[in-house]
Amino acid sequence: MKKRKEKLSDDFIKNQKSKILLMVQDCEKQLELISDPKEKQNQTQILNHFQKILDLISNYPKSYGICVRCNGDIEIQRLEAIPTAMVCKKCI
Ligand SMILES: [Zn+2]
């Protein structure tokens, strides 16, 4: 597993984890309300993505916040705005 160069504080990780958990729960609630199959499929994909990040931050907190394109650190400000971000600002 890759590790971030700039370490994130335990408090930051804890905070991000609760934010992502809320996003997962919210997504699950929304999914129950959707009846359109296409929309349901899209929402399921989003939910899977959120759950993957939640797994990562829970099991490998040191690997959270790494850009999937350049393997660099994702900016802390960006993670604060989007806890489930997969790429850094340069790679958007
Ligand atoms: Zn990047």
PDB file of the backbone (N, CA, C, O) and the ligand in Angstrom, with CONECT records:
HET     ZN  A 101       1
ATOM      1  N   MET A   1       0.828  -1.211   0.000  1.00  0.00           N
ATOM      2  CA  MET A   1       0.000   0.000   0.000  1.00  0.00           C
ATOM      3  C   MET A   1       0.855   1.252   0.000  1.00  0.00           C
ATOM      4  O   MET A   1       1.820   1.369   0.756  1.00  0.00           O
ATOM      5  N   LYS A   2       0.478   2.193  -0.871  1.00  0.00           N
ATOM      6  CA  LYS A   2       1.186   3.471  -0.920  1.00  0.00           C
ATOM      7  C   LYS A   2       0.848   4.301   0.317  1.00  0.00           C
ATOM      8  O   LYS A   2      -0.211   4.144   0.925  1.00  0.00           O
ATOM      9  N   LYS A   3       1.773   5.181   0.668  1.00  0.00           N
ATOM     10  CA  LYS A   3       1.513   6.081   1.796  1.00  0.00           C
ATOM     11  C   LYS A   3       1.640   7.526   1.354  1.00  0.00           C
ATOM     12  O   LYS A   3       2.418   7.850   0.457  1.00  0.00           O
ATOM     13  N   ARG A   4       0.870   8.385   1.991  1.00  0.00           N
ATOM     14  CA  ARG A   4       0.967   9.807   1.709  1.00  0.00           C
ATOM     15  C   ARG A   4       2.323  10.332   2.150  1.00  0.00           C
ATOM     16  O   ARG A   4       2.906   9.850   3.121  1.00  0.00           O
ATOM     17  N   LYS A   5       2.820  11.334   1.418  1.00  0.00           N
ATOM     18  CA  LYS A   5       4.090  11.955   1.818  1.00  0.00           C
ATOM     19  C   LYS A   5       3.845  12.866   3.017  1.00  0.00           C
ATOM     20  O   LYS A   5       4.550  12.814   4.024  1.00  0.00           O
ATOM     21  N   GLU A   6       2.811  13.707   2.868  1.00  0.00           N
ATOM     22  CA  GLU A   6       2.460  14.610   3.970  1.00  0.00           C
ATOM     23  C   GLU A   6       1.428  13.892   4.838  1.00  0.00           C
ATOM     24  O   GLU A   6       0.302  13.641   4.409  1.00  0.00           O
ATOM     25  N   LYS A   7       1.837  13.567   6.072  1.00  0.00           N
ATOM     26  CA  LYS A   7       0.964  12.793   6.963  1.00  0.00           C
ATOM     27  C   LYS A   7      -0.257  13.602   7.390  1.00  0.00           C
ATOM     28  O   LYS A   7      -0.160  14.798   7.665  1.00  0.00           O
ATOM     29  N   LEU A   8      -1.405  12.934   7.439  1.00  0.00           N
ATOM     30  CA  LEU A   8      -2.623  13.582   7.923  1.00  0.00           C
ATOM     31  C   LEU A   8      -2.770  13.278   9.403  1.00  0.00           C
ATOM     32  O   LEU A   8      -2.450  12.175   9.847  1.00  0.00           O
ATOM     33  N   SER A   9      -3.249  14.241  10.166  1.00  0.00           N
ATOM     34  CA  SER A   9      -3.377  14.027  11.612  1.00  0.00           C
ATOM     35  C   SER A   9      -4.507  13.045  11.903  1.00  0.00           C
ATOM     36  O   SER A   9      -5.438  12.905  11.111  1.00  0.00           O
ATOM     37  N   ASP A  10      -4.418  12.373  13.034  1.00  0.00           N
ATOM     38  CA  ASP A  10      -5.445  11.405  13.437  1.00  0.00           C
ATOM     39  C   ASP A  10      -6.815  12.068  13.524  1.00  0.00           C
ATOM     40  O   ASP A  10      -7.831  11.475  13.161  1.00  0.00           O
ATOM     41  N   ASP A  11      -6.825  13.305  14.012  1.00  0.00           N
ATOM     42  CA  ASP A  11      -8.085  14.046  14.135  1.00  0.00           C
ATOM     43  C   ASP A  11      -8.707  14.300  12.770  1.00  0.00           C
ATOM     44  O   ASP A  11      -9.916  14.170  12.580  1.00  0.00           O
ATOM     45  N   PHE A  12      -7.839  14.669  11.817  1.00  0.00           N
ATOM     46  CA  PHE A  12      -8.319  14.941  10.456  1.00  0.00           C
ATOM     47  C   PHE A  12      -8.943  13.665   9.866  1.00  0.00           C
ATOM     48  O   PHE A  12     -10.030  13.699   9.288  1.00  0.00           O
ATOM     49  N   ILE A  13      -8.235  12.551  10.025  1.00  0.00           N
ATOM     50  CA  ILE A  13      -8.716  11.251   9.510  1.00  0.00           C
ATOM     51  C   ILE A  13     -10.071  10.908  10.144  1.00  0.00           C
ATOM     52  O   ILE A  13     -11.003  10.482   9.462  1.00  0.00           O
ATOM     53  N   LYS A  14     -10.152  11.102  11.455  1.00  0.00           N
ATOM     54  CA  LYS A  14     -11.373  10.776  12.185  1.00  0.00           C
ATOM     55  C   LYS A  14     -12.554  11.607  11.672  1.00  0.00           C
ATOM     56  O   LYS A  14     -13.664  11.112  11.476  1.00  0.00           O
ATOM     57  N   ASN A  15     -12.260  12.882  11.468  1.00  0.00           N
ATOM     58  CA  ASN A  15     -13.258  13.820  10.960  1.00  0.00           C
ATOM     59  C   ASN A  15     -13.736  13.428   9.560  1.00  0.00           C
ATOM     60  O   ASN A  15     -14.933  13.391   9.275  1.00  0.00           O
ATOM     61  N   GLN A  16     -12.754  13.137   8.696  1.00  0.00           N
ATOM     62  CA  GLN A  16     -13.071  12.753   7.313  1.00  0.00           C
ATOM     63  C   GLN A  16     -13.903  11.468   7.294  1.00  0.00           C
ATOM     64  O   GLN A  16     -14.842  11.329   6.511  1.00  0.00           O
ATOM     65  N   LYS A  17     -13.535  10.537   8.174  1.00  0.00           N
ATOM     66  CA  LYS A  17     -14.218   9.254   8.234  1.00  0.00           C
ATOM     67  C   LYS A  17     -15.694   9.444   8.589  1.00  0.00           C
ATOM     68  O   LYS A  17     -16.563   8.813   7.988  1.00  0.00           O
ATOM     69  N   SER A  18     -15.976  10.308   9.560  1.00  0.00           N
ATOM     70  CA  SER A  18     -17.391  10.522   9.914  1.00  0.00           C
ATOM     71  C   SER A  18     -18.142  11.241   8.799  1.00  0.00           C
ATOM     72  O   SER A  18     -19.332  11.006   8.592  1.00  0.00           O
ATOM     73  N   LYS A  19     -17.426  12.139   8.067  1.00  0.00           N
ATOM     74  CA  LYS A  19     -18.072  12.823   6.934  1.00  0.00           C
ATOM     75  C   LYS A  19     -18.432  11.811   5.844  1.00  0.00           C
ATOM     76  O   LYS A  19     -19.528  11.852   5.286  1.00  0.00           O
ATOM     77  N   ILE A  20     -17.495  10.900   5.548  1.00  0.00           N
ATOM     78  CA  ILE A  20     -17.727   9.902   4.495  1.00  0.00           C
ATOM     79  C   ILE A  20     -18.839   8.941   4.908  1.00  0.00           C
ATOM     80  O   ILE A  20     -19.661   8.541   4.084  1.00  0.00           O
ATOM     81  N   LEU A  21     -18.857   8.577   6.181  1.00  0.00           N
ATOM     82  CA  LEU A  21     -19.912   7.688   6.694  1.00  0.00           C
ATOM     83  C   LEU A  21     -21.292   8.323   6.480  1.00  0.00           C
ATOM     84  O   LEU A  21     -22.239   7.649   6.077  1.00  0.00           O
ATOM     85  N   LEU A  22     -21.391   9.621   6.755  1.00  0.00           N
ATOM     86  CA  LEU A  22     -22.652  10.337   6.537  1.00  0.00           C
ATOM     87  C   LEU A  22     -23.036  10.338   5.059  1.00  0.00           C
ATOM     88  O   LEU A  22     -24.205  10.184   4.706  1.00  0.00           O
ATOM     89  N   MET A  23     -22.013  10.518   4.191  1.00  0.00           N
ATOM     90  CA  MET A  23     -22.267  10.524   2.749  1.00  0.00           C
ATOM     91  C   MET A  23     -22.807   9.165   2.292  1.00  0.00           C
ATOM     92  O   MET A  23     -23.708   9.093   1.456  1.00  0.00           O
ATOM     93  N   VAL A  24     -22.242   8.092   2.852  1.00  0.00           N
ATOM     94  CA  VAL A  24     -22.685   6.728   2.517  1.00  0.00           C
ATOM     95  C   VAL A  24     -24.138   6.538   2.955  1.00  0.00           C
ATOM     96  O   VAL A  24     -24.970   6.045   2.193  1.00  0.00           O
ATOM     97  N   GLN A  25     -24.427   6.936   4.195  1.00  0.00           N
ATOM     98  CA  GLN A  25     -25.786   6.767   4.731  1.00  0.00           C
ATOM     99  C   GLN A  25     -26.800   7.577   3.935  1.00  0.00           C
ATOM    100  O   GLN A  25     -27.907   7.111   3.664  1.00  0.00           O
ATOM    101  N   ASP A  26     -26.412   8.795   3.562  1.00  0.00           N
ATOM    102  CA  ASP A  26     -27.281   9.657   2.784  1.00  0.00           C
ATOM    103  C   ASP A  26     -27.564   9.042   1.410  1.00  0.00           C
ATOM    104  O   ASP A  26     -28.690   9.066   0.913  1.00  0.00           O
ATOM    105  N   CYS A  27     -26.515   8.500   0.827  1.00  0.00           N
ATOM    106  CA  CYS A  27     -26.607   7.871  -0.490  1.00  0.00           C
ATOM    107  C   CYS A  27     -27.534   6.647  -0.431  1.00  0.00           C
ATOM    108  O   CYS A  27     -28.325   6.420  -1.346  1.00  0.00           O
ATOM    109  N   GLU A  28     -27.433   5.874   0.631  1.00  0.00           N
ATOM    110  CA  GLU A  28     -28.289   4.684   0.800  1.00  0.00           C
ATOM    111  C   GLU A  28     -29.758   5.101   0.911  1.00  0.00           C
ATOM    112  O   GLU A  28     -30.640   4.464   0.336  1.00  0.00           O
ATOM    113  N   LYS A  29     -30.003   6.171   1.654  1.00  0.00           N
ATOM    114  CA  LYS A  29     -31.379   6.680   1.813  1.00  0.00           C
ATOM    115  C   LYS A  29     -31.944   7.106   0.471  1.00  0.00           C
ATOM    116  O   LYS A  29     -33.076   6.770   0.123  1.00  0.00           O
ATOM    117  N   GLN A  30     -31.132   7.858  -0.286  1.00  0.00           N
ATOM    118  CA  GLN A  30     -31.572   8.336  -1.600  1.00  0.00           C
ATOM    119  C   GLN A  30     -31.874   7.181  -2.538  1.00  0.00           C
ATOM    120  O   GLN A  30     -32.833   7.216  -3.309  1.00  0.00           O
ATOM    121  N   LEU A  31     -31.032   6.154  -2.455  1.00  0.00           N
ATOM    122  CA  LEU A  31     -31.180   4.988  -3.329  1.00  0.00           C
ATOM    123  C   LEU A  31     -32.542   4.315  -3.135  1.00  0.00           C
ATOM    124  O   LEU A  31     -33.148   3.831  -4.092  1.00  0.00           O
ATOM    125  N   GLU A  32     -33.008   4.292  -1.903  1.00  0.00           N
ATOM    126  CA  GLU A  32     -34.301   3.673  -1.600  1.00  0.00           C
ATOM    127  C   GLU A  32     -35.458   4.424  -2.244  1.00  0.00           C
ATOM    128  O   GLU A  32     -36.507   3.846  -2.530  1.00  0.00           O
ATOM    129  N   LEU A  33     -35.253   5.723  -2.468  1.00  0.00           N
ATOM    130  CA  LEU A  33     -36.326   6.559  -3.012  1.00  0.00           C
ATOM    131  C   LEU A  33     -36.379   6.548  -4.541  1.00  0.00           C
ATOM    132  O   LEU A  33     -37.375   6.956  -5.139  1.00  0.00           O
ATOM    133  N   ILE A  34     -35.306   6.081  -5.161  1.00  0.00           N
ATOM    134  CA  ILE A  34     -35.241   6.103  -6.627  1.00  0.00           C
ATOM    135  C   ILE A  34     -35.935   4.875  -7.220  1.00  0.00           C
ATOM    136  O   ILE A  34     -35.715   3.744  -6.785  1.00  0.00           O
ATOM    137  N   SER A  35     -36.775   5.128  -8.222  1.00  0.00           N
ATOM    138  CA  SER A  35     -37.441   3.994  -8.879  1.00  0.00           C
ATOM    139  C   SER A  35     -36.936   3.791 -10.314  1.00  0.00           C
ATOM    140  O   SER A  35     -36.995   2.684 -10.849  1.00  0.00           O
ATOM    141  N   ASP A  36     -36.439   4.870 -10.928  1.00  0.00           N
ATOM    142  CA  ASP A  36     -35.925   4.762 -12.291  1.00  0.00           C
ATOM    143  C   ASP A  36     -34.666   3.882 -12.327  1.00  0.00           C
ATOM    144  O   ASP A  36     -33.701   4.166 -11.617  1.00  0.00           O
ATOM    145  N   PRO A  37     -34.664   2.815 -13.144  1.00  0.00           N
ATOM    146  CA  PRO A  37     -33.534   1.867 -13.155  1.00  0.00           C
ATOM    147  C   PRO A  37     -32.192   2.502 -13.508  1.00  0.00           C
ATOM    148  O   PRO A  37     -31.166   2.185 -12.906  1.00  0.00           O
ATOM    149  N   LYS A  38     -32.213   3.402 -14.488  1.00  0.00           N
ATOM    150  CA  LYS A  38     -30.965   4.050 -14.928  1.00  0.00           C
ATOM    151  C   LYS A  38     -30.394   4.912 -13.791  1.00  0.00           C
ATOM    152  O   LYS A  38     -29.197   4.888 -13.503  1.00  0.00           O
ATOM    153  N   GLU A  39     -31.282   5.662 -13.168  1.00  0.00           N
ATOM    154  CA  GLU A  39     -30.888   6.531 -12.060  1.00  0.00           C
ATOM    155  C   GLU A  39     -30.388   5.691 -10.880  1.00  0.00           C
ATOM    156  O   GLU A  39     -29.419   6.042 -10.207  1.00  0.00           O
ATOM    157  N   LYS A  40     -31.071   4.590 -10.657  1.00  0.00           N
ATOM    158  CA  LYS A  40     -30.716   3.677  -9.574  1.00  0.00           C
ATOM    159  C   LYS A  40     -29.309   3.118  -9.793  1.00  0.00           C
ATOM    160  O   LYS A  40     -28.532   2.975  -8.849  1.00  0.00           O
ATOM    161  N   GLN A  41     -28.998   2.808 -11.043  1.00  0.00           N
ATOM    162  CA  GLN A  41     -27.678   2.285 -11.395  1.00  0.00           C
ATOM    163  C   GLN A  41     -26.586   3.324 -11.117  1.00  0.00           C
ATOM    164  O   GLN A  41     -25.533   3.013 -10.560  1.00  0.00           O
ATOM    165  N   ASN A  42     -26.868   4.562 -11.520  1.00  0.00           N
ATOM    166  CA  ASN A  42     -25.910   5.650 -11.281  1.00  0.00           C
ATOM    167  C   ASN A  42     -25.667   5.854  -9.790  1.00  0.00           C
ATOM    168  O   ASN A  42     -24.530   5.990  -9.337  1.00  0.00           O
ATOM    169  N   GLN A  43     -26.762   5.872  -9.046  1.00  0.00           N
ATOM    170  CA  GLN A  43     -26.675   6.090  -7.596  1.00  0.00           C
ATOM    171  C   GLN A  43     -25.927   4.938  -6.920  1.00  0.00           C
ATOM    172  O   GLN A  43     -25.179   5.152  -5.967  1.00  0.00           O
ATOM    173  N   THR A  44     -26.133   3.724  -7.416  1.00  0.00           N
ATOM    174  CA  THR A  44     -25.441   2.548  -6.868  1.00  0.00           C
ATOM    175  C   THR A  44     -23.939   2.670  -7.088  1.00  0.00           C
ATOM    176  O   THR A  44     -23.142   2.301  -6.225  1.00  0.00           O
ATOM    177  N   GLN A  45     -23.561   3.195  -8.259  1.00  0.00           N
ATOM    178  CA  GLN A  45     -22.137   3.389  -8.552  1.00  0.00           C
ATOM    179  C   GLN A  45     -21.515   4.407  -7.595  1.00  0.00           C
ATOM    180  O   GLN A  45     -20.402   4.224  -7.104  1.00  0.00           O
ATOM    181  N   ILE A  46     -22.254   5.470  -7.346  1.00  0.00           N
ATOM    182  CA  ILE A  46     -21.768   6.505  -6.420  1.00  0.00           C
ATOM    183  C   ILE A  46     -21.608   5.893  -5.023  1.00  0.00           C
ATOM    184  O   ILE A  46     -20.608   6.118  -4.341  1.00  0.00           O
ATOM    185  N   LEU A  47     -22.617   5.115  -4.614  1.00  0.00           N
ATOM    186  CA  LEU A  47     -22.573   4.468  -3.300  1.00  0.00           C
ATOM    187  C   LEU A  47     -21.361   3.533  -3.187  1.00  0.00           C
ATOM    188  O   LEU A  47     -20.662   3.533  -2.173  1.00  0.00           O
ATOM    189  N   ASN A  48     -21.122   2.744  -4.232  1.00  0.00           N
ATOM    190  CA  ASN A  48     -19.965   1.841  -4.226  1.00  0.00           C
ATOM    191  C   ASN A  48     -18.658   2.612  -4.083  1.00  0.00           C
ATOM    192  O   ASN A  48     -17.749   2.193  -3.367  1.00  0.00           O
ATOM    193  N   HIS A  49     -18.578   3.746  -4.778  1.00  0.00           N
ATOM    194  CA  HIS A  49     -17.385   4.590  -4.719  1.00  0.00           C
ATOM    195  C   HIS A  49     -17.178   5.125  -3.295  1.00  0.00           C
ATOM    196  O   HIS A  49     -16.068   5.082  -2.765  1.00  0.00           O
ATOM    197  N   PHE A  50     -18.252   5.626  -2.687  1.00  0.00           N
ATOM    198  CA  PHE A  50     -18.175   6.150  -1.320  1.00  0.00           C
ATOM    199  C   PHE A  50     -17.760   5.041  -0.348  1.00  0.00           C
ATOM    200  O   PHE A  50     -16.940   5.263   0.543  1.00  0.00           O
ATOM    201  N   GLN A  51     -18.338   3.840  -0.529  1.00  0.00           N
ATOM    202  CA  GLN A  51     -18.022   2.728   0.375  1.00  0.00           C
ATOM    203  C   GLN A  51     -16.568   2.285   0.252  1.00  0.00           C
ATOM    204  O   GLN A  51     -15.938   1.889   1.232  1.00  0.00           O
ATOM    205  N   LYS A  52     -16.046   2.362  -0.981  1.00  0.00           N
ATOM    206  CA  LYS A  52     -14.648   1.996  -1.215  1.00  0.00           C
ATOM    207  C   LYS A  52     -13.721   2.939  -0.449  1.00  0.00           C
ATOM    208  O   LYS A  52     -12.754   2.502   0.175  1.00  0.00           O
ATOM    209  N   ILE A  53     -14.026   4.234  -0.504  1.00  0.00           N
ATOM    210  CA  ILE A  53     -13.216   5.224   0.212  1.00  0.00           C
ATOM    211  C   ILE A  53     -13.348   5.020   1.726  1.00  0.00           C
ATOM    212  O   ILE A  53     -12.376   5.162   2.468  1.00  0.00           O
ATOM    213  N   LEU A  54     -14.554   4.688   2.165  1.00  0.00           N
ATOM    214  CA  LEU A  54     -14.777   4.452   3.598  1.00  0.00           C
ATOM    215  C   LEU A  54     -13.951   3.245   4.076  1.00  0.00           C
ATOM    216  O   LEU A  54     -13.362   3.271   5.156  1.00  0.00           O
ATOM    217  N   ASP A  55     -13.921   2.196   3.253  1.00  0.00           N
ATOM    218  CA  ASP A  55     -13.093   1.016   3.556  1.00  0.00           C
ATOM    219  C   ASP A  55     -11.626   1.401   3.654  1.00  0.00           C
ATOM    220  O   ASP A  55     -10.921   0.993   4.577  1.00  0.00           O
ATOM    221  N   LEU A  56     -11.176   2.194   2.684  1.00  0.00           N
ATOM    222  CA  LEU A  56      -9.774   2.606   2.629  1.00  0.00           C
ATOM    223  C   LEU A  56      -9.391   3.402   3.879  1.00  0.00           C
ATOM    224  O   LEU A  56      -8.393   3.100   4.533  1.00  0.00           O
ATOM    225  N   ILE A  57     -10.182   4.406   4.200  1.00  0.00           N
ATOM    226  CA  ILE A  57      -9.840   5.264   5.340  1.00  0.00           C
ATOM    227  C   ILE A  57      -9.952   4.483   6.655  1.00  0.00           C
ATOM    228  O   ILE A  57      -9.241   4.792   7.612  1.00  0.00           O
ATOM    229  N   SER A  58     -10.834   3.475   6.718  1.00  0.00           N
ATOM    230  CA  SER A  58     -10.987   2.672   7.932  1.00  0.00           C
ATOM    231  C   SER A  58      -9.842   1.684   8.101  1.00  0.00           C
ATOM    232  O   SER A  58      -9.326   1.506   9.204  1.00  0.00           O
ATOM    233  N   ASN A  59      -9.448   1.043   7.003  1.00  0.00           N
ATOM    234  CA  ASN A  59      -8.443  -0.026   7.089  1.00  0.00           C
ATOM    235  C   ASN A  59      -7.016   0.428   6.797  1.00  0.00           C
ATOM    236  O   ASN A  59      -6.063  -0.096   7.373  1.00  0.00           O
ATOM    237  N   TYR A  60      -6.873   1.404   5.903  1.00  0.00           N
ATOM    238  CA  TYR A  60      -5.534   1.883   5.531  1.00  0.00           C
ATOM    239  C   TYR A  60      -5.501   3.407   5.577  1.00  0.00           C
ATOM    240  O   TYR A  60      -5.332   4.049   4.541  1.00  0.00           O
ATOM    241  N   PRO A  61      -5.661   3.994   6.761  1.00  0.00           N
ATOM    242  CA  PRO A  61      -5.731   5.463   6.849  1.00  0.00           C
ATOM    243  C   PRO A  61      -4.512   6.168   6.259  1.00  0.00           C
ATOM    244  O   PRO A  61      -4.618   7.312   5.816  1.00  0.00           O
ATOM    245  N   LYS A  62      -3.349   5.497   6.245  1.00  0.00           N
ATOM    246  CA  LYS A  62      -2.142   6.136   5.700  1.00  0.00           C
ATOM    247  C   LYS A  62      -2.200   6.233   4.177  1.00  0.00           C
ATOM    248  O   LYS A  62      -1.469   7.015   3.571  1.00  0.00           O
ATOM    249  N   SER A  63      -3.074   5.434   3.564  1.00  0.00           N
ATOM    250  CA  SER A  63      -3.200   5.454   2.100  1.00  0.00           C
ATOM    251  C   SER A  63      -4.351   6.330   1.637  1.00  0.00           C
ATOM    252  O   SER A  63      -4.622   6.428   0.440  1.00  0.00           O
ATOM    253  N   TYR A  64      -5.025   6.963   2.581  1.00  0.00           N
ATOM    254  CA  TYR A  64      -6.125   7.861   2.223  1.00  0.00           C
ATOM    255  C   TYR A  64      -5.559   9.193   1.766  1.00  0.00           C
ATOM    256  O   TYR A  64      -4.611   9.713   2.353  1.00  0.00           O
ATOM    257  N   GLY A  65      -6.159   9.749   0.693  1.00  0.00           N
ATOM    258  CA  GLY A  65      -5.736  11.070   0.227  1.00  0.00           C
ATOM    259  C   GLY A  65      -4.600  11.032  -0.775  1.00  0.00           C
ATOM    260  O   GLY A  65      -3.858  12.003  -0.925  1.00  0.00           O
ATOM    261  N   ILE A  66      -4.463   9.884  -1.473  1.00  0.00           N
ATOM    262  CA  ILE A  66      -3.442   9.787  -2.521  1.00  0.00           C
ATOM    263  C   ILE A  66      -4.141   9.828  -3.882  1.00  0.00           C
ATOM    264  O   ILE A  66      -5.134   9.138  -4.112  1.00  0.00           O
ATOM    265  N   CYS A  67      -3.592  10.658  -4.778  1.00  0.00           N
ATOM    266  CA  CYS A  67      -4.162  10.813  -6.114  1.00  0.00           C
ATOM    267  C   CYS A  67      -3.980   9.522  -6.922  1.00  0.00           C
ATOM    268  O   CYS A  67      -2.877   8.980  -6.992  1.00  0.00           O
ATOM    269  N   VAL A  68      -5.073   9.032  -7.533  1.00  0.00           N
ATOM    270  CA  VAL A  68      -4.980   7.781  -8.301  1.00  0.00           C
ATOM    271  C   VAL A  68      -4.275   7.979  -9.645  1.00  0.00           C
ATOM    272  O   VAL A  68      -3.849   7.005 -10.265  1.00  0.00           O
ATOM    273  N   ARG A  69      -4.148   9.235 -10.103  1.00  0.00           N
ATOM    274  CA  ARG A  69      -3.492   9.481 -11.395  1.00  0.00           C
ATOM    275  C   ARG A  69      -1.987   9.645 -11.239  1.00  0.00           C
ATOM    276  O   ARG A  69      -1.215   8.982 -11.931  1.00  0.00           O
ATOM    277  N   CYS A  70      -1.560  10.538 -10.322  1.00  0.00           N
ATOM    278  CA  CYS A  70      -0.127  10.863 -10.246  1.00  0.00           C
ATOM    279  C   CYS A  70       0.533  10.300  -8.983  1.00  0.00           C
ATOM    280  O   CYS A  70       1.739  10.456  -8.792  1.00  0.00           O
ATOM    281  N   ASN A  71      -0.260   9.639  -8.113  1.00  0.00           N
ATOM    282  CA  ASN A  71       0.260   9.081  -6.859  1.00  0.00           C
ATOM    283  C   ASN A  71       0.765  10.129  -5.883  1.00  0.00           C
ATOM    284  O   ASN A  71       1.391   9.788  -4.879  1.00  0.00           O
ATOM    285  N   GLY A  72       0.501  11.397  -6.161  1.00  0.00           N
ATOM    286  CA  GLY A  72       0.897  12.472  -5.255  1.00  0.00           C
ATOM    287  C   GLY A  72      -0.158  12.644  -4.171  1.00  0.00           C
ATOM    288  O   GLY A  72      -1.209  12.004  -4.205  1.00  0.00           O
ATOM    289  N   ASP A  73       0.128  13.502  -3.224  1.00  0.00           N
ATOM    290  CA  ASP A  73      -0.839  13.785  -2.162  1.00  0.00           C
ATOM    291  C   ASP A  73      -1.978  14.662  -2.700  1.00  0.00           C
ATOM    292  O   ASP A  73      -1.741  15.614  -3.442  1.00  0.00           O
ATOM    293  N   ILE A  74      -3.188  14.334  -2.322  1.00  0.00           N
ATOM    294  CA  ILE A  74      -4.313  15.220  -2.633  1.00  0.00           C
ATOM    295  C   ILE A  74      -4.290  16.343  -1.596  1.00  0.00           C
ATOM    296  O   ILE A  74      -4.119  16.087  -0.404  1.00  0.00           O
ATOM    297  N   GLU A  75      -4.464  17.589  -2.052  1.00  0.00           N
ATOM    298  CA  GLU A  75      -4.398  18.750  -1.165  1.00  0.00           C
ATOM    299  C   GLU A  75      -5.403  18.621  -0.012  1.00  0.00           C
ATOM    300  O   GLU A  75      -6.540  18.198  -0.220  1.00  0.00           O
ATOM    301  N   ILE A  76      -4.976  18.986   1.201  1.00  0.00           N
ATOM    302  CA  ILE A  76      -5.846  18.886   2.379  1.00  0.00           C
ATOM    303  C   ILE A  76      -7.131  19.693   2.199  1.00  0.00           C
ATOM    304  O   ILE A  76      -8.216  19.248   2.572  1.00  0.00           O
ATOM    305  N   GLN A  77      -6.987  20.898   1.617  1.00  0.00           N
ATOM    306  CA  GLN A  77      -8.165  21.747   1.369  1.00  0.00           C
ATOM    307  C   GLN A  77      -9.180  21.031   0.476  1.00  0.00           C
ATOM    308  O   GLN A  77     -10.390  21.104   0.688  1.00  0.00           O
ATOM    309  N   ARG A  78      -8.646  20.343  -0.519  1.00  0.00           N
ATOM    310  CA  ARG A  78      -9.521  19.621  -1.457  1.00  0.00           C
ATOM    311  C   ARG A  78     -10.219  18.458  -0.736  1.00  0.00           C
ATOM    312  O   ARG A  78     -11.401  18.205  -0.969  1.00  0.00           O
ATOM    313  N   LEU A  79      -9.491  17.755   0.136  1.00  0.00           N
ATOM    314  CA  LEU A  79     -10.083  16.646   0.896  1.00  0.00           C
ATOM    315  C   LEU A  79     -11.151  17.163   1.860  1.00  0.00           C
ATOM    316  O   LEU A  79     -12.151  16.492   2.117  1.00  0.00           O
ATOM    317  N   GLU A  80     -10.923  18.357   2.384  1.00  0.00           N
ATOM    318  CA  GLU A  80     -11.915  18.937   3.289  1.00  0.00           C
ATOM    319  C   GLU A  80     -13.200  19.243   2.539  1.00  0.00           C
ATOM    320  O   GLU A  80     -14.299  19.024   3.050  1.00  0.00           O
ATOM    321  N   ALA A  81     -13.052  19.755   1.315  1.00  0.00           N
ATOM    322  CA  ALA A  81     -14.217  20.106   0.503  1.00  0.00           C
ATOM    323  C   ALA A  81     -14.890  18.849  -0.047  1.00  0.00           C
ATOM    324  O   ALA A  81     -16.116  18.739  -0.045  1.00  0.00           O
ATOM    325  N   ILE A  82     -14.070  17.900  -0.520  1.00  0.00           N
ATOM    326  CA  ILE A  82     -14.588  16.652  -1.088  1.00  0.00           C
ATOM    327  C   ILE A  82     -13.880  15.467  -0.421  1.00  0.00           C
ATOM    328  O   ILE A  82     -12.833  15.030  -0.900  1.00  0.00           O
ATOM    329  N   PRO A  83     -14.438  14.941   0.682  1.00  0.00           N
ATOM    330  CA  PRO A  83     -13.760  13.861   1.410  1.00  0.00           C
ATOM    331  C   PRO A  83     -13.518  12.601   0.569  1.00  0.00           C
ATOM    332  O   PRO A  83     -12.644  11.793   0.884  1.00  0.00           O
ATOM    333  N   THR A  84     -14.309  12.444  -0.513  1.00  0.00           N
ATOM    334  CA  THR A  84     -14.171  11.239  -1.341  1.00  0.00           C
ATOM    335  C   THR A  84     -13.362  11.498  -2.611  1.00  0.00           C
ATOM    336  O   THR A  84     -13.417  10.702  -3.549  1.00  0.00           O
ATOM    337  N   ALA A  85     -12.617  12.595  -2.654  1.00  0.00           N
ATOM    338  CA  ALA A  85     -11.827  12.924  -3.847  1.00  0.00           C
ATOM    339  C   ALA A  85     -10.791  11.846  -4.143  1.00  0.00           C
ATOM    340  O   ALA A  85     -10.145  11.332  -3.230  1.00  0.00           O
ATOM    341  N   MET A  86     -10.635  11.502  -5.431  1.00  0.00           N
ATOM    342  CA  MET A  86      -9.691  10.457  -5.837  1.00  0.00           C
ATOM    343  C   MET A  86      -8.451  11.044  -6.528  1.00  0.00           C
ATOM    344  O   MET A  86      -7.408  10.395  -6.615  1.00  0.00           O
ATOM    345  N   VAL A  87      -8.588  12.277  -7.015  1.00  0.00           N
ATOM    346  CA  VAL A  87      -7.464  12.896  -7.726  1.00  0.00           C
ATOM    347  C   VAL A  87      -7.139  14.272  -7.145  1.00  0.00           C
ATOM    348  O   VAL A  87      -7.997  14.923  -6.549  1.00  0.00           O
ATOM    349  N   CYS A  88      -5.899  14.700  -7.327  1.00  0.00           N
ATOM    350  CA  CYS A  88      -5.482  16.002  -6.819  1.00  0.00           C
ATOM    351  C   CYS A  88      -5.921  17.106  -7.791  1.00  0.00           C
ATOM    352  O   CYS A  88      -6.457  16.824  -8.863  1.00  0.00           O
ATOM    353  N   LYS A  89      -5.689  18.356  -7.403  1.00  0.00           N
ATOM    354  CA  LYS A  89      -6.129  19.508  -8.207  1.00  0.00           C
ATOM    355  C   LYS A  89      -5.525  19.483  -9.607  1.00  0.00           C
ATOM    356  O   LYS A  89      -6.198  19.798 -10.588  1.00  0.00           O
ATOM    357  N   LYS A  90      -4.228  19.098  -9.693  1.00  0.00           N
ATOM    358  CA  LYS A  90      -3.545  19.106 -10.981  1.00  0.00           C
ATOM    359  C   LYS A  90      -4.135  18.093 -11.955  1.00  0.00           C
ATOM    360  O   LYS A  90      -4.109  18.288 -13.170  1.00  0.00           O
ATOM    361  N   CYS A  91      -4.666  17.012 -11.399  1.00  0.00           N
ATOM    362  CA  CYS A  91      -5.138  15.887 -12.240  1.00  0.00           C
ATOM    363  C   CYS A  91      -6.622  15.916 -12.575  1.00  0.00           C
ATOM    364  O   CYS A  91      -7.120  15.022 -13.259  1.00  0.00           O
ATOM    365  N   ILE A  92      -7.333  16.935 -12.099  1.00  0.00           N
ATOM    366  CA  ILE A  92      -8.788  16.984 -12.388  1.00  0.00           C
ATOM    367  C   ILE A  92      -9.002  17.115 -13.895  1.00  0.00           C
ATOM    368  O   ILE A  92     -10.143  17.173 -14.354  1.00  0.00           O
TER     369      ILE A  92
HETATM  370 ZN    ZN A 101      -2.610  13.952  -9.159  1.00  0.00          ZN2+
END
